[in-house]
Amino acid sequence: MARVSADGQWVAGLFWERTTHISDHHPADCLHAIVNLGPIAPGAQRAIRGKIYWAKMTKEEMRDRWLKDFPAGNSRQQ
């Protein structure tokens, strides 16, 4: 999910593996990711990958960066 500033110069976005959903609260400038960690036994550990993007770029530039950062996770979304 991505949000762009009113002037179109800044973009913020989120991506997490195994995300169940991502939402925003329009018109507030916020993003929320609900990450599915699955069943975990007491004392066990699990790692997931994710990234928060916040930069002066276009939505298209952020998408291109995301495609490079997570090539295995986005092949079905291209």
N, CA, C and O atoms as a Tripos MOL2 file, in Angstrom:
@<TRIPOS>MOLECULE
protein
  312   311    78     0     0
PROTEIN
NO_CHARGES

@<TRIPOS>ATOM
      1 N           0.8470   -1.1610    0.0000 N.3       1 MET1
      2 CA          0.0000    0.0000    0.0000 C.3       1 MET1
      3 C           0.8930    1.2250    0.0000 C.2       1 MET1
      4 O           1.9570    1.2300    0.6200 O.2       1 MET1
      5 N           0.4640    2.2480   -0.6870 N.am      2 ALA2
      6 CA          1.2380    3.4820   -0.7520 C.3       2 ALA2
      7 C           0.3080    4.6830   -0.6530 C.2       2 ALA2
      8 O          -0.8510    4.6360   -1.0670 O.2       2 ALA2
      9 N           0.8410    5.7430   -0.0990 N.am      3 ARG3
     10 CA          0.1490    7.0320   -0.0660 C.3       3 ARG3
     11 C           1.1040    8.0760   -0.6040 C.2       3 ARG3
     12 O           2.3130    8.0090   -0.3800 O.2       3 ARG3
     13 N           0.5470    9.0400   -1.3130 N.am      4 VAL4
     14 CA          1.3410   10.1010   -1.9360 C.3       4 VAL4
     15 C           0.9370   11.4330   -1.3160 C.2       4 VAL4
     16 O          -0.2360   11.6700   -1.0300 O.2       4 VAL4
     17 N           1.9290   12.2990   -1.1140 N.am      5 SER5
     18 CA          1.6390   13.6290   -0.5650 C.3       5 SER5
     19 C           0.7690   14.4220   -1.5410 C.2       5 SER5
     20 O           0.7100   14.1170   -2.7320 O.2       5 SER5
     21 N           0.1030   15.4380   -1.0160 N.am      6 ALA6
     22 CA         -0.8010   16.2500   -1.8290 C.3       6 ALA6
     23 C          -0.0940   16.8890   -3.0210 C.2       6 ALA6
     24 O          -0.6980   17.0820   -4.0760 O.2       6 ALA6
     25 N           1.1960   17.2170   -2.8500 N.am      7 ASP7
     26 CA          1.9310   17.8210   -3.9670 C.3       7 ASP7
     27 C           2.5440   16.7710   -4.8990 C.2       7 ASP7
     28 O           3.1860   17.1200   -5.8910 O.2       7 ASP7
     29 N           2.3470   15.4840   -4.5810 N.am      8 GLY8
     30 CA          2.8250   14.4060   -5.4540 C.3       8 GLY8
     31 C           4.3120   14.1530   -5.4190 C.2       8 GLY8
     32 O           4.8250   13.4120   -6.2580 O.2       8 GLY8
     33 N           5.0330   14.7490   -4.4640 N.am      9 GLN9
     34 CA          6.4880   14.6070   -4.4490 C.3       9 GLN9
     35 C           6.9910   13.5450   -3.4760 C.2       9 GLN9
     36 O           8.0930   13.0260   -3.6560 O.2       9 GLN9
     37 N           6.2120   13.2110   -2.4540 N.am     10 TRP10
     38 CA          6.6290   12.2390   -1.4450 C.3      10 TRP10
     39 C           5.7030   11.0460   -1.4730 C.2      10 TRP10
     40 O           4.5070   11.1790   -1.7310 O.2      10 TRP10
     41 N           6.2650    9.8700   -1.2040 N.am     11 VAL11
     42 CA          5.4550    8.6600   -1.1410 C.3      11 VAL11
     43 C           5.8330    7.8720    0.1110 C.2      11 VAL11
     44 O           7.0020    7.8070    0.4920 O.2      11 VAL11
     45 N           4.8300    7.2790    0.7370 N.am     12 ALA12
     46 CA          5.0440    6.3940    1.8760 C.3      12 ALA12
     47 C           4.3650    5.0730    1.5500 C.2      12 ALA12
     48 O           3.2670    5.0570    0.9940 O.2      12 ALA12
     49 N           5.0100    3.9700    1.8910 N.am     13 GLY13
     50 CA          4.4230    2.6720    1.5930 C.3      13 GLY13
     51 C           4.8780    1.6170    2.5740 C.2      13 GLY13
     52 O           5.8790    1.7890    3.2700 O.2      13 GLY13
     53 N           4.1320    0.5150    2.6270 N.am     14 LEU14
     54 CA          4.4270   -0.6200    3.4980 C.3      14 LEU14
     55 C           4.3710   -1.9030    2.6920 C.2      14 LEU14
     56 O           3.5610   -2.0350    1.7750 O.2      14 LEU14
     57 N           5.2350   -2.8510    3.0360 N.am     15 PHE15
     58 CA          5.1220   -4.2120    2.5180 C.3      15 PHE15
     59 C           5.6640   -5.1610    3.5710 C.2      15 PHE15
     60 O           6.7570   -4.9480    4.0950 O.2      15 PHE15
     61 N           4.9150   -6.2010    3.8850 N.am     16 TRP16
     62 CA          5.3500   -7.2540    4.8030 C.3      16 TRP16
     63 C           4.9670   -8.5920    4.2040 C.2      16 TRP16
     64 O           3.8690   -8.7470    3.6710 O.2      16 TRP16
     65 N           5.8710   -9.5620    4.2900 N.am     17 GLU17
     66 CA          5.5220  -10.9160    3.8890 C.3      17 GLU17
     67 C           4.3760  -11.4050    4.7660 C.2      17 GLU17
     68 O           4.2630  -11.0100    5.9260 O.2      17 GLU17
     69 N           3.5480  -12.2450    4.2210 N.am     18 ARG18
     70 CA          2.4290  -12.8590    4.9440 C.3      18 ARG18
     71 C           1.4980  -11.8300    5.5770 C.2      18 ARG18
     72 O           0.9870  -12.0480    6.6750 O.2      18 ARG18
     73 N           1.2790  -10.7250    4.9010 N.am     19 THR19
     74 CA          0.3750   -9.6970    5.4000 C.3      19 THR19
     75 C          -1.0650  -10.1250    5.1500 C.2      19 THR19
     76 O          -1.4170  -10.5020    4.0330 O.2      19 THR19
     77 N          -1.8920  -10.0690    6.1760 N.am     20 THR20
     78 CA         -3.2950  -10.4170    5.9820 C.3      20 THR20
     79 C          -4.0590   -9.2500    5.3750 C.2      20 THR20
     80 O          -4.9480   -9.4580    4.5500 O.2      20 THR20
     81 N          -3.7290   -8.0330    5.7690 N.am     21 HIS21
     82 CA         -4.3020   -6.8630    5.1140 C.3      21 HIS21
     83 C          -3.5430   -5.6050    5.5210 C.2      21 HIS21
     84 O          -2.8820   -5.5510    6.5580 O.2      21 HIS21
     85 N          -3.6630   -4.6170    4.6760 N.am     22 ILE22
     86 CA         -3.0760   -3.3000    4.9220 C.3      22 ILE22
     87 C          -4.1970   -2.2980    4.7280 C.2      22 ILE22
     88 O          -4.9780   -2.4140    3.7840 O.2      22 ILE22
     89 N          -4.2840   -1.3250    5.6060 N.am     23 SER23
     90 CA         -5.3600   -0.3490    5.4880 C.3      23 SER23
     91 C          -4.8580    1.0460    5.8240 C.2      23 SER23
     92 O          -3.7880    1.2300    6.4040 O.2      23 SER23
     93 N          -5.6680    2.0150    5.4400 N.am     24 ASP24
     94 CA         -5.4040    3.3890    5.8520 C.3      24 ASP24
     95 C          -6.7030    3.9480    6.4200 C.2      24 ASP24
     96 O          -7.7660    3.3500    6.2540 O.2      24 ASP24
     97 N          -6.6170    5.0660    7.0710 N.am     25 HIS25
     98 CA         -7.7850    5.7130    7.6540 C.3      25 HIS25
     99 C          -7.9550    7.0740    6.9910 C.2      25 HIS25
    100 O          -7.5880    8.1050    7.5540 O.2      25 HIS25
    101 N          -8.5160    7.0600    5.7870 N.am     26 HIS26
    102 CA         -8.7050    8.2890    5.0340 C.3      26 HIS26
    103 C          -9.6320    9.2090    5.8150 C.2      26 HIS26
    104 O         -10.6470    8.7170    6.3070 O.2      26 HIS26
    105 N          -9.3720   10.4800    5.9670 N.am     27 PRO27
    106 CA         -8.3210   11.2520    5.3230 C.3      27 PRO27
    107 C          -7.0250   11.3640    6.1340 C.2      27 PRO27
    108 O          -6.1420   12.1380    5.7620 O.2      27 PRO27
    109 N          -6.8890   10.6130    7.2290 N.am     28 ALA28
    110 CA         -5.6460   10.6840    8.0070 C.3      28 ALA28
    111 C          -4.4850   10.1250    7.1850 C.2      28 ALA28
    112 O          -4.6730    9.2140    6.3790 O.2      28 ALA28
    113 N          -3.3150   10.6570    7.3860 N.am     29 ASP29
    114 CA         -2.1260   10.2160    6.6640 C.3      29 ASP29
    115 C          -1.4320    9.1030    7.4340 C.2      29 ASP29
    116 O          -0.3610    9.3100    8.0040 O.2      29 ASP29
    117 N          -2.0460    7.9170    7.4480 N.am     30 CYS30
    118 CA         -1.4550    6.7960    8.1630 C.3      30 CYS30
    119 C          -1.6540    5.5080    7.3690 C.2      30 CYS30
    120 O          -2.5450    5.4170    6.5240 O.2      30 CYS30
    121 N          -0.8220    4.5260    7.6480 N.am     31 LEU31
    122 CA         -0.9100    3.1990    7.0360 C.3      31 LEU31
    123 C          -0.7750    2.1680    8.1440 C.2      31 LEU31
    124 O          -0.0260    2.3810    9.0980 O.2      31 LEU31
    125 N          -1.4880    1.0550    8.0320 N.am     32 HIS32
    126 CA         -1.4300    0.0010    9.0360 C.3      32 HIS32
    127 C          -1.3080   -1.3440    8.3410 C.2      32 HIS32
    128 O          -2.0410   -1.6130    7.3890 O.2      32 HIS32
    129 N          -0.3990   -2.1920    8.7970 N.am     33 ALA33
    130 CA         -0.2680   -3.5460    8.2620 C.3      33 ALA33
    131 C          -0.5810   -4.5430    9.3700 C.2      33 ALA33
    132 O          -0.0370   -4.4460   10.4700 O.2      33 ALA33
    133 N          -1.4510   -5.4960    9.0830 N.am     34 ILE34
    134 CA         -1.7520   -6.5810   10.0060 C.3      34 ILE34
    135 C          -1.0120   -7.8040    9.4720 C.2      34 ILE34
    136 O          -1.3740   -8.3440    8.4270 O.2      34 ILE34
    137 N           0.0120   -8.2340   10.1800 N.am     35 VAL35
    138 CA          0.8950   -9.2900    9.7030 C.3      35 VAL35
    139 C           0.4800  -10.6280   10.3130 C.2      35 VAL35
    140 O           0.2670  -10.7240   11.5220 O.2      35 VAL35
    141 N           0.3670  -11.6520    9.4800 N.am     36 ASN36
    142 CA         -0.0060  -12.9930    9.9140 C.3      36 ASN36
    143 C           1.2550  -13.7820   10.2350 C.2      36 ASN36
    144 O           1.9720  -14.1920    9.3230 O.2      36 ASN36
    145 N           1.5330  -13.9980   11.5020 N.am     37 LEU37
    146 CA          2.7030  -14.7830   11.8870 C.3      37 LEU37
    147 C           2.4030  -16.2760   11.9240 C.2      37 LEU37
    148 O           3.3280  -17.0840   11.9990 O.2      37 LEU37
    149 N           1.1490  -16.6510   11.8730 N.am     38 GLY38
    150 CA          0.7750  -18.0550   11.9140 C.3      38 GLY38
    151 C           0.9210  -18.6290   13.3070 C.2      38 GLY38
    152 O           1.2780  -17.9120   14.2420 O.2      38 GLY38
    153 N           0.6460  -19.9340   13.4580 N.am     39 PRO39
    154 CA          0.7810  -20.5540   14.7790 C.3      39 PRO39
    155 C           2.2540  -20.6510   15.1850 C.2      39 PRO39
    156 O           3.0980  -21.1030   14.4110 O.2      39 PRO39
    157 N           2.5410  -20.2220   16.4040 N.am     40 ILE40
    158 CA          3.9070  -20.2730   16.9260 C.3      40 ILE40
    159 C           3.8510  -20.9080   18.3130 C.2      40 ILE40
    160 O           3.0990  -20.4620   19.1800 O.2      40 ILE40
    161 N           4.6380  -21.9320   18.5090 N.am     41 ALA41
    162 CA          4.6830  -22.6060   19.8120 C.3      41 ALA41
    163 C           5.2960  -21.6750   20.8630 C.2      41 ALA41
    164 O           6.0910  -20.7990   20.5230 O.2      41 ALA41
    165 N           4.9330  -21.8590   22.1280 N.am     42 PRO42
    166 CA          5.5370  -21.0430   23.1910 C.3      42 PRO42
    167 C           7.0630  -21.1280   23.1490 C.2      42 PRO42
    168 O           7.6270  -22.2210   23.0830 O.2      42 PRO42
    169 N           7.7190  -19.9840   23.1880 N.am     43 GLY43
    170 CA          9.1760  -19.9250   23.1640 C.3      43 GLY43
    171 C           9.7860  -20.0170   21.7740 C.2      43 GLY43
    172 O          10.9950  -19.8420   21.6210 O.2      43 GLY43
    173 N           8.9740  -20.2870   20.7610 N.am     44 ALA44
    174 CA          9.4990  -20.3880   19.3890 C.3      44 ALA44
    175 C           9.7020  -18.9950   18.7950 C.2      44 ALA44
    176 O           9.1900  -18.0050   19.3160 O.2      44 ALA44
    177 N          10.4500  -18.9360   17.7050 N.am     45 GLN45
    178 CA         10.7070  -17.6750   17.0170 C.3      45 GLN45
    179 C          10.3780  -17.8240   15.5450 C.2      45 GLN45
    180 O          10.4650  -18.9160   14.9840 O.2      45 GLN45
    181 N          10.0010  -16.7230   14.9260 N.am     46 ARG46
    182 CA          9.7380  -16.7020   13.4900 C.3      46 ARG46
    183 C          10.1570  -15.3350   12.9670 C.2      46 ARG46
    184 O           9.9120  -14.3160   13.6120 O.2      46 ARG46
    185 N          10.7720  -15.3150   11.8290 N.am     47 ALA47
    186 CA         11.2020  -14.0510   11.2160 C.3      47 ALA47
    187 C          10.4210  -13.8380    9.9200 C.2      47 ALA47
    188 O          10.1730  -14.7790    9.1660 O.2      47 ALA47
    189 N          10.0420  -12.5940    9.6800 N.am     48 ILE48
    190 CA          9.4250  -12.2170    8.4160 C.3      48 ILE48
    191 C          10.1640  -10.9970    7.8870 C.2      48 ILE48
    192 O          10.8310  -10.2820    8.6340 O.2      48 ILE48
    193 N          10.0320  -10.7760    6.5980 N.am     49 ARG49
    194 CA         10.6630   -9.6070    5.9850 C.3      49 ARG49
    195 C           9.6070   -8.5760    5.6580 C.2      49 ARG49
    196 O           8.4740   -8.9080    5.3120 O.2      49 ARG49
    197 N           9.9920   -7.3380    5.7720 N.am     50 GLY50
    198 CA          9.1010   -6.2510    5.4180 C.3      50 GLY50
    199 C           9.8960   -4.9780    5.2450 C.2      50 GLY50
    200 O          11.0950   -4.9270    5.5200 O.2      50 GLY50
    201 N           9.2140   -3.9650    4.7910 N.am     51 LYS51
    202 CA          9.9120   -2.7020    4.5710 C.3      51 LYS51
    203 C           8.9100   -1.5580    4.6380 C.2      51 LYS51
    204 O           7.7620   -1.6740    4.2100 O.2      51 LYS51
    205 N           9.3880   -0.4560    5.1880 N.am     52 ILE52
    206 CA          8.6300    0.7910    5.1800 C.3      52 ILE52
    207 C           9.3530    1.7280    4.2180 C.2      52 ILE52
    208 O          10.5510    1.9740    4.3580 O.2      52 ILE52
    209 N           8.6220    2.2400    3.2510 N.am     53 TYR53
    210 CA          9.1800    3.1840    2.2820 C.3      53 TYR53
    211 C           8.6500    4.5790    2.6220 C.2      53 TYR53
    212 O           7.4540    4.7580    2.8540 O.2      53 TYR53
    213 N           9.5380    5.5480    2.6480 N.am     54 TRP54
    214 CA          9.1550    6.9440    2.8480 C.3      54 TRP54
    215 C          10.2410    7.7690    2.1950 C.2      54 TRP54
    216 O          11.3280    7.9250    2.7510 O.2      54 TRP54
    217 N           9.9580    8.2910    1.0340 N.am     55 ALA55
    218 CA         11.0060    8.9750    0.2810 C.3      55 ALA55
    219 C          10.3880    9.9630   -0.7070 C.2      55 ALA55
    220 O           9.1990    9.9110   -1.0190 O.2      55 ALA55
    221 N          11.2290   10.8440   -1.1760 N.am     56 LYS56
    222 CA         10.8310   11.7990   -2.2050 C.3      56 LYS56
    223 C          10.9810   11.0960   -3.5510 C.2      56 LYS56
    224 O          12.0590   11.0790   -4.1460 O.2      56 LYS56
    225 N           9.8750   10.5160   -4.0150 N.am     57 MET57
    226 CA          9.8500    9.7970   -5.2860 C.3      57 MET57
    227 C           8.3990    9.6670   -5.7300 C.2      57 MET57
    228 O           7.4820   10.0340   -4.9960 O.2      57 MET57
    229 N           8.2000    9.1480   -6.9190 N.am     58 THR58
    230 CA          6.8500    8.9200   -7.4290 C.3      58 THR58
    231 C           6.3810    7.5250   -7.0260 C.2      58 THR58
    232 O           7.1710    6.6980   -6.5710 O.2      58 THR58
    233 N           5.0810    7.2780   -7.1990 N.am     59 LYS59
    234 CA          4.5490    5.9350   -6.9410 C.3      59 LYS59
    235 C           5.2270    4.9030   -7.8390 C.2      59 LYS59
    236 O           5.5120    3.7870   -7.4020 O.2      59 LYS59
    237 N           5.4800    5.2690   -9.0690 N.am     60 GLU60
    238 CA          6.1170    4.3580  -10.0050 C.3      60 GLU60
    239 C           7.5450    4.0180   -9.5730 C.2      60 GLU60
    240 O           7.9720    2.8690   -9.6850 O.2      60 GLU60
    241 N           8.2820    5.0210   -9.0770 N.am     61 GLU61
    242 CA          9.6410    4.7780   -8.5880 C.3      61 GLU61
    243 C           9.6200    3.8730   -7.3590 C.2      61 GLU61
    244 O          10.4880    3.0150   -7.2030 O.2      61 GLU61
    245 N           8.6270    4.0650   -6.4830 N.am     62 MET62
    246 CA          8.5210    3.1920   -5.3220 C.3      62 MET62
    247 C           8.1900    1.7640   -5.7460 C.2      62 MET62
    248 O           8.7540    0.8150   -5.2020 O.2      62 MET62
    249 N           7.2910    1.6010   -6.7020 N.am     63 ARG63
    250 CA          6.9570    0.2700   -7.2040 C.3      63 ARG63
    251 C           8.1900   -0.4100   -7.7800 C.2      63 ARG63
    252 O           8.4190   -1.5890   -7.5120 O.2      63 ARG63
    253 N           8.9800    0.2970   -8.5560 N.am     64 ASP64
    254 CA         10.2020   -0.2740   -9.1330 C.3      64 ASP64
    255 C          11.1750   -0.7030   -8.0380 C.2      64 ASP64
    256 O          11.8000   -1.7580   -8.1440 O.2      64 ASP64
    257 N          11.3070    0.1050   -6.9890 N.am     65 ARG65
    258 CA         12.1870   -0.2460   -5.8760 C.3      65 ARG65
    259 C          11.6600   -1.4880   -5.1560 C.2      65 ARG65
    260 O          12.4380   -2.3680   -4.7890 O.2      65 ARG65
    261 N          10.3350   -1.5630   -4.9520 N.am     66 TRP66
    262 CA          9.7230   -2.7200   -4.3080 C.3      66 TRP66
    263 C           9.9540   -3.9950   -5.1340 C.2      66 TRP66
    264 O          10.2470   -5.0530   -4.5780 O.2      66 TRP66
    265 N           9.8200   -3.8890   -6.4520 N.am     67 LEU67
    266 CA         10.0570   -5.0480   -7.3160 C.3      67 LEU67
    267 C          11.4890   -5.5620   -7.1710 C.2      67 LEU67
    268 O          11.7200   -6.7700   -7.2330 O.2      67 LEU67
    269 N          12.4450   -4.6650   -6.9800 N.am     68 LYS68
    270 CA         13.8430   -5.0650   -6.7690 C.3      68 LYS68
    271 C          14.0560   -5.6350   -5.3670 C.2      68 LYS68
    272 O          14.8050   -6.5970   -5.1970 O.2      68 LYS68
    273 N          13.4050   -5.0510   -4.3680 N.am     69 ASP69
    274 CA         13.5800   -5.4860   -2.9820 C.3      69 ASP69
    275 C          12.9540   -6.8480   -2.7010 C.2      69 ASP69
    276 O          13.4790   -7.6130   -1.8920 O.2      69 ASP69
    277 N          11.8370   -7.1600   -3.3590 N.am     70 PHE70
    278 CA         11.0920   -8.3880   -3.0710 C.3      70 PHE70
    279 C          10.7260   -9.1360   -4.3600 C.2      70 PHE70
    280 O           9.5410   -9.3320   -4.6300 O.2      70 PHE70
    281 N          11.7010   -9.5530   -5.1520 N.am     71 PRO71
    282 CA         11.3780  -10.1890   -6.4290 C.3      71 PRO71
    283 C          10.6020  -11.5050   -6.2900 C.2      71 PRO71
    284 O           9.7440  -11.7960   -7.1230 O.2      71 PRO71
    285 N          10.8810  -12.2910   -5.2720 N.am     72 ALA72
    286 CA         10.1960  -13.5830   -5.1170 C.3      72 ALA72
    287 C           8.7670  -13.4080   -4.6460 C.2      72 ALA72
    288 O           7.9150  -14.2380   -4.9650 O.2      72 ALA72
    289 N           8.4800  -12.3680   -3.9090 N.am     73 GLY73
    290 CA          7.1610  -12.1910   -3.3380 C.3      73 GLY73
    291 C           6.1830  -11.4540   -4.2170 C.2      73 GLY73
    292 O           5.0070  -11.3600   -3.8640 O.2      73 GLY73
    293 N           6.6210  -10.9190   -5.3630 N.am     74 ASN74
    294 CA          5.7000  -10.1050   -6.1620 C.3      74 ASN74
    295 C           5.5090  -10.6210   -7.5740 C.2      74 ASN74
    296 O           4.9080   -9.9230   -8.3900 O.2      74 ASN74
    297 N           5.9930  -11.8180   -7.9010 N.am     75 SER75
    298 CA          5.9260  -12.3020   -9.2740 C.3      75 SER75
    299 C           4.4850  -12.4300   -9.7680 C.2      75 SER75
    300 O           4.2350  -12.2290  -10.9570 O.2      75 SER75
    301 N           3.5420  -12.7540   -8.9070 N.am     76 ARG76
    302 CA          2.1580  -12.8980   -9.3400 C.3      76 ARG76
    303 C           1.4440  -11.5620   -9.4200 C.2      76 ARG76
    304 O           0.3080  -11.5140   -9.8920 O.2      76 ARG76
    305 N           2.0610  -10.4750   -8.9800 N.am     77 GLN77
    306 CA          1.4040   -9.1830   -8.9640 C.3      77 GLN77
    307 C           1.8710   -8.2630  -10.0860 C.2      77 GLN77
    308 O           1.4020   -7.1290  -10.1750 O.2      77 GLN77
    309 N           2.7670   -8.7120  -10.9310 N.am     78 GLN78
    310 CA          3.2820   -7.8510  -12.0020 C.3      78 GLN78
    311 C           2.3270   -7.7910  -13.1640 C.2      78 GLN78
    312 O           2.6010   -7.1120  -14.1540 O.2      78 GLN78
@<TRIPOS>BOND
     1     1     2 1
     2     2     3 1
     3     3     4 2
     4     3     5 am
     5     5     6 1
     6     6     7 1
     7     7     8 2
     8     7     9 am
     9     9    10 1
    10    10    11 1
    11    11    12 2
    12    11    13 am
    13    13    14 1
    14    14    15 1
    15    15    16 2
    16    15    17 am
    17    17    18 1
    18    18    19 1
    19    19    20 2
    20    19    21 am
    21    21    22 1
    22    22    23 1
    23    23    24 2
    24    23    25 am
    25    25    26 1
    26    26    27 1
    27    27    28 2
    28    27    29 am
    29    29    30 1
    30    30    31 1
    31    31    32 2
    32    31    33 am
    33    33    34 1
    34    34    35 1
    35    35    36 2
    36    35    37 am
    37    37    38 1
    38    38    39 1
    39    39    40 2
    40    39    41 am
    41    41    42 1
    42    42    43 1
    43    43    44 2
    44    43    45 am
    45    45    46 1
    46    46    47 1
    47    47    48 2
    48    47    49 am
    49    49    50 1
    50    50    51 1
    51    51    52 2
    52    51    53 am
    53    53    54 1
    54    54    55 1
    55    55    56 2
    56    55    57 am
    57    57    58 1
    58    58    59 1
    59    59    60 2
    60    59    61 am
    61    61    62 1
    62    62    63 1
    63    63    64 2
    64    63    65 am
    65    65    66 1
    66    66    67 1
    67    67    68 2
    68    67    69 am
    69    69    70 1
    70    70    71 1
    71    71    72 2
    72    71    73 am
    73    73    74 1
    74    74    75 1
    75    75    76 2
    76    75    77 am
    77    77    78 1
    78    78    79 1
    79    79    80 2
    80    79    81 am
    81    81    82 1
    82    82    83 1
    83    83    84 2
    84    83    85 am
    85    85    86 1
    86    86    87 1
    87    87    88 2
    88    87    89 am
    89    89    90 1
    90    90    91 1
    91    91    92 2
    92    91    93 am
    93    93    94 1
    94    94    95 1
    95    95    96 2
    96    95    97 am
    97    97    98 1
    98    98    99 1
    99    99   100 2
   100    99   101 am
   101   101   102 1
   102   102   103 1
   103   103   104 2
   104   103   105 am
   105   105   106 1
   106   106   107 1
   107   107   108 2
   108   107   109 am
   109   109   110 1
   110   110   111 1
   111   111   112 2
   112   111   113 am
   113   113   114 1
   114   114   115 1
   115   115   116 2
   116   115   117 am
   117   117   118 1
   118   118   119 1
   119   119   120 2
   120   119   121 am
   121   121   122 1
   122   122   123 1
   123   123   124 2
   124   123   125 am
   125   125   126 1
   126   126   127 1
   127   127   128 2
   128   127   129 am
   129   129   130 1
   130   130   131 1
   131   131   132 2
   132   131   133 am
   133   133   134 1
   134   134   135 1
   135   135   136 2
   136   135   137 am
   137   137   138 1
   138   138   139 1
   139   139   140 2
   140   139   141 am
   141   141   142 1
   142   142   143 1
   143   143   144 2
   144   143   145 am
   145   145   146 1
   146   146   147 1
   147   147   148 2
   148   147   149 am
   149   149   150 1
   150   150   151 1
   151   151   152 2
   152   151   153 am
   153   153   154 1
   154   154   155 1
   155   155   156 2
   156   155   157 am
   157   157   158 1
   158   158   159 1
   159   159   160 2
   160   159   161 am
   161   161   162 1
   162   162   163 1
   163   163   164 2
   164   163   165 am
   165   165   166 1
   166   166   167 1
   167   167   168 2
   168   167   169 am
   169   169   170 1
   170   170   171 1
   171   171   172 2
   172   171   173 am
   173   173   174 1
   174   174   175 1
   175   175   176 2
   176   175   177 am
   177   177   178 1
   178   178   179 1
   179   179   180 2
   180   179   181 am
   181   181   182 1
   182   182   183 1
   183   183   184 2
   184   183   185 am
   185   185   186 1
   186   186   187 1
   187   187   188 2
   188   187   189 am
   189   189   190 1
   190   190   191 1
   191   191   192 2
   192   191   193 am
   193   193   194 1
   194   194   195 1
   195   195   196 2
   196   195   197 am
   197   197   198 1
   198   198   199 1
   199   199   200 2
   200   199   201 am
   201   201   202 1
   202   202   203 1
   203   203   204 2
   204   203   205 am
   205   205   206 1
   206   206   207 1
   207   207   208 2
   208   207   209 am
   209   209   210 1
   210   210   211 1
   211   211   212 2
   212   211   213 am
   213   213   214 1
   214   214   215 1
   215   215   216 2
   216   215   217 am
   217   217   218 1
   218   218   219 1
   219   219   220 2
   220   219   221 am
   221   221   222 1
   222   222   223 1
   223   223   224 2
   224   223   225 am
   225   225   226 1
   226   226   227 1
   227   227   228 2
   228   227   229 am
   229   229   230 1
   230   230   231 1
   231   231   232 2
   232   231   233 am
   233   233   234 1
   234   234   235 1
   235   235   236 2
   236   235   237 am
   237   237   238 1
   238   238   239 1
   239   239   240 2
   240   239   241 am
   241   241   242 1
   242   242   243 1
   243   243   244 2
   244   243   245 am
   245   245   246 1
   246   246   247 1
   247   247   248 2
   248   247   249 am
   249   249   250 1
   250   250   251 1
   251   251   252 2
   252   251   253 am
   253   253   254 1
   254   254   255 1
   255   255   256 2
   256   255   257 am
   257   257   258 1
   258   258   259 1
   259   259   260 2
   260   259   261 am
   261   261   262 1
   262   262   263 1
   263   263   264 2
   264   263   265 am
   265   265   266 1
   266   266   267 1
   267   267   268 2
   268   267   269 am
   269   269   270 1
   270   270   271 1
   271   271   272 2
   272   271   273 am
   273   273   274 1
   274   274   275 1
   275   275   276 2
   276   275   277 am
   277   277   278 1
   278   278   279 1
   279   279   280 2
   280   279   281 am
   281   281   282 1
   282   282   283 1
   283   283   284 2
   284   283   285 am
   285   285   286 1
   286   286   287 1
   287   287   288 2
   288   287   289 am
   289   289   290 1
   290   290   291 1
   291   291   292 2
   292   291   293 am
   293   293   294 1
   294   294   295 1
   295   295   296 2
   296   295   297 am
   297   297   298 1
   298   298   299 1
   299   299   300 2
   300   299   301 am
   301   301   302 1
   302   302   303 1
   303   303   304 2
   304   303   305 am
   305   305   306 1
   306   306   307 1
   307   307   308 2
   308   307   309 am
   309   309   310 1
   310   310   311 1
   311   311   312 2
@<TRIPOS>SUBSTRUCTURE
     1 MET1         2 RESIDUE 1 A MET
     2 ALA2         6 RESIDUE 1 A ALA
     3 ARG3        10 RESIDUE 1 A ARG
     4 VAL4        14 RESIDUE 1 A VAL
     5 SER5        18 RESIDUE 1 A SER
     6 ALA6        22 RESIDUE 1 A ALA
     7 ASP7        26 RESIDUE 1 A ASP
     8 GLY8        30 RESIDUE 1 A GLY
     9 GLN9        34 RESIDUE 1 A GLN
    10 TRP10       38 RESIDUE 1 A TRP
    11 VAL11       42 RESIDUE 1 A VAL
    12 ALA12       46 RESIDUE 1 A ALA
    13 GLY13       50 RESIDUE 1 A GLY
    14 LEU14       54 RESIDUE 1 A LEU
    15 PHE15       58 RESIDUE 1 A PHE
    16 TRP16       62 RESIDUE 1 A TRP
    17 GLU17       66 RESIDUE 1 A GLU
    18 ARG18       70 RESIDUE 1 A ARG
    19 THR19       74 RESIDUE 1 A THR
    20 THR20       78 RESIDUE 1 A THR
    21 HIS21       82 RESIDUE 1 A HIS
    22 ILE22       86 RESIDUE 1 A ILE
    23 SER23       90 RESIDUE 1 A SER
    24 ASP24       94 RESIDUE 1 A ASP
    25 HIS25       98 RESIDUE 1 A HIS
    26 HIS26      102 RESIDUE 1 A HIS
    27 PRO27      106 RESIDUE 1 A PRO
    28 ALA28      110 RESIDUE 1 A ALA
    29 ASP29      114 RESIDUE 1 A ASP
    30 CYS30      118 RESIDUE 1 A CYS
    31 LEU31      122 RESIDUE 1 A LEU
    32 HIS32      126 RESIDUE 1 A HIS
    33 ALA33      130 RESIDUE 1 A ALA
    34 ILE34      134 RESIDUE 1 A ILE
    35 VAL35      138 RESIDUE 1 A VAL
    36 ASN36      142 RESIDUE 1 A ASN
    37 LEU37      146 RESIDUE 1 A LEU
    38 GLY38      150 RESIDUE 1 A GLY
    39 PRO39      154 RESIDUE 1 A PRO
    40 ILE40      158 RESIDUE 1 A ILE
    41 ALA41      162 RESIDUE 1 A ALA
    42 PRO42      166 RESIDUE 1 A PRO
    43 GLY43      170 RESIDUE 1 A GLY
    44 ALA44      174 RESIDUE 1 A ALA
    45 GLN45      178 RESIDUE 1 A GLN
    46 ARG46      182 RESIDUE 1 A ARG
    47 ALA47      186 RESIDUE 1 A ALA
    48 ILE48      190 RESIDUE 1 A ILE
    49 ARG49      194 RESIDUE 1 A ARG
    50 GLY50      198 RESIDUE 1 A GLY
    51 LYS51      202 RESIDUE 1 A LYS
    52 ILE52      206 RESIDUE 1 A ILE
    53 TYR53      210 RESIDUE 1 A TYR
    54 TRP54      214 RESIDUE 1 A TRP
    55 ALA55      218 RESIDUE 1 A ALA
    56 LYS56      222 RESIDUE 1 A LYS
    57 MET57      226 RESIDUE 1 A MET
    58 THR58      230 RESIDUE 1 A THR
    59 LYS59      234 RESIDUE 1 A LYS
    60 GLU60      238 RESIDUE 1 A GLU
    61 GLU61      242 RESIDUE 1 A GLU
    62 MET62      246 RESIDUE 1 A MET
    63 ARG63      250 RESIDUE 1 A ARG
    64 ASP64      254 RESIDUE 1 A ASP
    65 ARG65      258 RESIDUE 1 A ARG
    66 TRP66      262 RESIDUE 1 A TRP
    67 LEU67      266 RESIDUE 1 A LEU
    68 LYS68      270 RESIDUE 1 A LYS
    69 ASP69      274 RESIDUE 1 A ASP
    70 PHE70      278 RESIDUE 1 A PHE
    71 PRO71      282 RESIDUE 1 A PRO
    72 ALA72      286 RESIDUE 1 A ALA
    73 GLY73      290 RESIDUE 1 A GLY
    74 ASN74      294 RESIDUE 1 A ASN
    75 SER75      298 RESIDUE 1 A SER
    76 ARG76      302 RESIDUE 1 A ARG
    77 GLN77      306 RESIDUE 1 A GLN
    78 GLN78      310 RESIDUE 1 A GLN
